Amino acid sequence: MSETIDTAGLQQVPGVDLGTPQPKPTATTPGLTEATLPVWSGGKIETGVWECGVGSFTAVRDGYTEICYLISGEVTITAEGAEPRTYRGGDIVVMPSGWRGTWDVHTPVRKHYTVVDD
């Protein structure tokens, strides 16, 4: 069965209100906040919009793969054992299951994410 998901109001994703930012649990920068607006989930997939302020945090992708389209901002992502890579609005980042690393957010980042459980 195919179903259309109503995302009216998300056409201008950079302007969508994601709600009140909350403290980032894995922040290494004091006071770092994030906000998330899940758009849809079903089965092994969830998709939505996420944003984070300037600062650093650690990340682990155990049990799921995350595909990100950066809408705006700039971030340097360093996977364990790899060289840092800088991404900007318009870039796509894939973090496969088992990925571990650090995000250093230089300007506030907003992304569209899709998470696929293993």
Beta strands, then each sheet from edge to edge (+ up, - down):
strand 1: 22-23
strand 2: 33-42
strand 3: 45-52
strand 4: 55-61
strand 5: 64-79
strand 6: 85-88
strand 7: 92-95
strand 8: 99-117
sheet 1: 1+ 2- 3+ 8- 4+
sheet 2: 1+ 2- 3+ 8- 5+ 6-
sheet 3: 1+ 2- 3+ 8- 5+ 7-
end
